[in-house]
Amino acid sequence: MTVLITCRTGKVKSPDCIPVSVRVLNESNMPSFKDALINTDWSKVTYYCQLNSPDFAYKEFINEFGLLYDHCFPVKTLSVNKKSPKHPWMTKLLIYATLFVKKTAHK
């Protein structure tokens, strides 16, 4: 007698799903981003401005801003059904937005 046991150890993804990376910007994480901007030490940016080095000031600003942005709005990967768009103009972002609105409307 042969016995076959199948164990699933994790989430099995459907072959019809595609991963979509998005950042969620909403009213719940926006205040933390504003607070982080206010509480950041911008002295390096002002230092380069005083030295009349706009390139260095801009580079420093973008680095600091990018770190805060990545921290407050992390990238999330979602699985979206390939078969869900009924129209060829539906992009991955539009599909996500539609699913997000539907999900939040039911709460």
C-alpha positions in Angstrom: 0.0 0.0 0.0 1.4 3.4 -1.0 0.6 6.5 1.0 1.2 10.0 -0.5 1.3 13.0 1.9 1.4 16.5 0.6 2.3 19.3 3.0 2.1 23.0 2.2 4.6 25.0 4.2 3.8 28.4 2.8 1.5 30.5 0.7 1.2 29.0 -2.8 1.0 31.7 -5.5 -1.3 31.2 -8.4 0.4 31.3 -11.8 -2.2 33.8 -12.8 -0.9 36.4 -10.3 1.8 38.9 -11.0 3.7 40.9 -8.3 3.3 44.6 -8.3 5.4 46.9 -6.2 3.7 50.0 -4.9 4.1 52.7 -2.2 1.1 53.5 -0.2 0.7 57.2 0.5 -2.3 57.9 2.6 -3.5 60.1 5.5 -2.3 57.6 8.1 1.4 57.7 7.1 1.6 61.3 5.9 1.9 62.9 9.4 4.9 60.7 10.3 6.6 61.8 7.0 5.9 65.5 7.8 7.2 65.0 11.4 10.3 63.3 10.0 10.9 66.3 7.6 10.6 68.7 10.5 12.8 66.8 12.9 15.6 66.1 10.3 18.9 67.9 10.7 19.3 70.0 7.5 22.5 71.6 8.6 24.6 69.9 5.8 22.2 71.4 3.2 22.4 74.9 4.7 26.2 74.5 5.0 26.5 73.8 1.3 24.1 76.7 0.5 26.3 79.0 2.5 29.4 77.8 0.6 27.5 78.7 -2.6 27.6 75.0 -3.7 24.1 74.3 -5.0 25.1 71.0 -6.6 26.3 69.6 -3.2 23.3 71.1 -1.4 20.8 69.6 -3.8 22.6 66.2 -3.6 22.5 66.2 0.2 18.8 67.3 0.2 17.8 64.5 -2.2 19.8 61.9 -0.1 18.1 63.0 3.2 14.7 63.3 1.6 15.0 59.9 -0.1 15.9 58.2 3.2 12.9 59.7 4.9 10.6 58.9 2.0 11.8 55.3 1.9 11.4 54.9 5.7 7.9 56.5 5.9 6.5 55.0 2.6 8.1 51.5 2.2 7.6 49.6 -1.0 5.0 46.8 -0.7 4.7 44.0 -3.1 1.1 42.8 -3.9 -0.1 40.0 -6.1 -2.5 41.1 -8.8 -4.5 38.7 -10.9 -3.4 38.7 -14.5 -6.9 38.1 -15.7 -8.4 41.0 -13.8 -8.0 43.8 -16.4 -10.9 43.7 -18.9 -9.5 46.6 -20.8 -6.0 46.8 -22.4 -5.4 50.3 -21.0 -5.6 49.1 -17.4 -2.0 49.4 -16.1 -0.6 47.7 -13.0 -1.0 50.9 -11.0 -4.7 51.3 -12.1 -5.4 47.7 -11.1 -3.8 48.3 -7.7 -5.7 51.5 -7.2 -9.0 49.8 -8.0 -8.3 47.0 -5.6 -7.2 49.4 -2.9 -10.3 51.5 -3.2 -12.5 48.4 -3.1 -10.6 47.0 -0.1 -10.8 50.3 1.9 -14.5 50.9 0.9 -15.5 47.7 2.7 -13.9 48.7 6.0 
